Amino acid sequence: MSHQQNQEEENQEENQPELQQPDRQVALPPDVQAVLQAVAVLIRITYNIVMDHYAPLYINPPHDTSAFSGEDWVQELLAGHPERIRTELGVHRSTFIVLVKALQKLGLRSSHNVSIEEQLSIFLYTAVTGLPCTHVGERFQQSPDTITKCVLMSSSICL
């Protein structure tokens, strides 16, 4: 009987899939492989979500990279066709120049980044278009914070 039991055990072992590969690596059952693949996918998704959220905090690529600055655009409006400045800023060129001089008399000065003409243009462009600061900032190649300051400063002087 002991010989028969040994033979039955050998037969059972032959019917089970061999987990040991020829190069002495252990092969995992298919259900374990599927679970590991699912875990790997979840880890990859989690990594991508975390990187999408936190990478901008540490990796800050330049934002305002246009070769055409807001000041250049304002100068182009002033030198260009008379209707263009009216279309973009809502005032004629002569009115724009009078407003710049009035703001200078009221004490508004150019900052190291933004001229009085550009500050006034930011205010007028925002008033005419109703665009949010991020969009206006893109037009003038300035940060939304700078746009907000220009709009608030110009509007407080106008009041």
C-alpha positions, 0 to 999 in steps of 0.5 A, spaced: 500 500 500 505 504 501 508 503 494 501 504 491 500 511 495 507 513 493 504 512 486 498 516 487 502 522 490 506 522 484 500 522 479 497 527 483 503 531 482 504 530 475 497 533 474 498 539 478 501 545 473 509 545 475 510 552 478 518 551 477 520 553 471 527 550 467 531 556 469 529 555 477 524 561 477 517 560 480 511 561 475 505 564 478 498 562 477 494 566 472 489 569 477 495 572 481 498 574 475 492 578 474 491 581 481 499 583 480 497 587 473 491 590 476 495 593 482 501 595 477 495 599 473 492 602 479 499 604 482 501 607 475 494 611 475 495 614 482 502 616 480 500 620 474 494 623 478 499 625 484 504 628 479 499 632 475 497 635 481 504 636 485 509 637 479 506 644 477 508 646 484 516 644 483 517 644 476 515 651 474 516 652 466 516 659 464 509 662 462 509 668 459 513 666 453 510 670 447 515 674 443 510 680 443 509 683 449 503 687 452 507 694 451 509 692 444 501 691 443 499 697 446 505 701 441 502 697 435 495 700 437 497 707 438 501 707 431 496 703 427 489 704 424 485 709 428 479 704 428 483 698 431 485 702 438 477 703 438 475 696 437 480 693 442 480 698 448 473 702 446 476 709 446 479 713 440 487 714 440 486 722 442 482 720 448 487 714 450 492 720 450 488 724 454 487 719 459 494 717 460 496 724 461 490 725 466 492 719 470 500 722 470 497 728 473 493 724 478 500 720 481 499 714 477 507 712 475 510 706 471 512 700 475 519 697 473 514 692 469 508 696 466 508 702 463 502 707 464 500 706 457 500 699 458 496 699 465 491 703 462 490 699 456 489 693 461 484 696 465 480 698 458 481 692 455 478 688 461 472 693 461 471 692 454 472 685 453 469 682 460 475 677 460 478 674 466 484 676 469 488 670 466 485 671 459 487 678 459 494 676 462 495 672 456 494 678 452 499 682 455 504 677 457 503 679 465 501 675 471 494 675 473 496 678 479 499 684 475 493 684 471 488 685 478 493 690 480 492 694 474 485 694 474 484 695 481 489 701 481 486 704 475 478 703 477 480 706 484 483 712 480 477 713 476 472 713 482 
